[in-house]
Amino acid sequence: MTPLLLLIFAFTLAIFLGVELISKVPSQLHTPLMSGSNAISGIAIVGALVALGDGESTLVRGIAFGALVFATINVVGGYLVTDRMLAMFQNKNKPKKGDH
């Protein structure tokens, strides 16, 4: 199997698996699940960087760059949502960071 077909197969499998897993999760667990998935997206970033550096064709490098962009968005968004969620549980009378 060529590397391009293998990448397309892995991408398609990840889409179907992701949709199937997320559709089974109750809505109350989506935010903690997103927080936990940041580690997996971090691994995807490393894999995309490796593929970007070793890509033999422009198409492979383009797919790797797209994976890098989407995984980075996922990591940043996950941390922002987690930070916002944790801020909801802070004491309201206690001043926040940076406030005097």
Buried (B, 14 or more C-beta within 10 A) or exposed (E): EEEEEEBEEEEEEEEEEEEEEEEEEEEEEEBEBBBEBBEEBBEBBEBBBEBBEEBEEEEBBEBBBEBBEBBBEBBEEBEEBBEEEEEEEEEEEEEEEEEE
